[in-house]
């Protein structure tokens, strides 16, 4: 899995692009209000937007998303320097 991370310092947000494609819907992740999931028409996860990433346990959130959407768990890639960039 190739992941692209986009940083929006003004919005204090991170975007994790997991796959290219057309976004058909964006869902609020039910376990964290600051997390939004972009899905294609088939319900496949294309990207994850995280607002205020410092306020969340990102590894726990990403582990749960990986399990829910049956994708590779990339929570180990999340480290403090990435989160600090959006602070």
HELIX and SHEET records of a PDB file:
HELIX    1   1 UNK A   53  UNK A   55  5                                   3    
HELIX    2   2 UNK A   58  UNK A   68  1                                  11    
HELIX    3   3 UNK A   75  UNK A   77  5                                   3    
HELIX    4   4 UNK A   80  UNK A   85  1                                   6    
SHEET    1   A 5 UNK A   4  UNK A   8  0                                        
SHEET    2   A 5 UNK A  13  UNK A  17 -1                                        
SHEET    3   A 5 UNK A  45  UNK A  51 -1                                        
SHEET    4   A 5 UNK A  35  UNK A  39 -1                                        
SHEET    5   A 5 UNK A  25  UNK A  28 -1                                        
END                                                                             
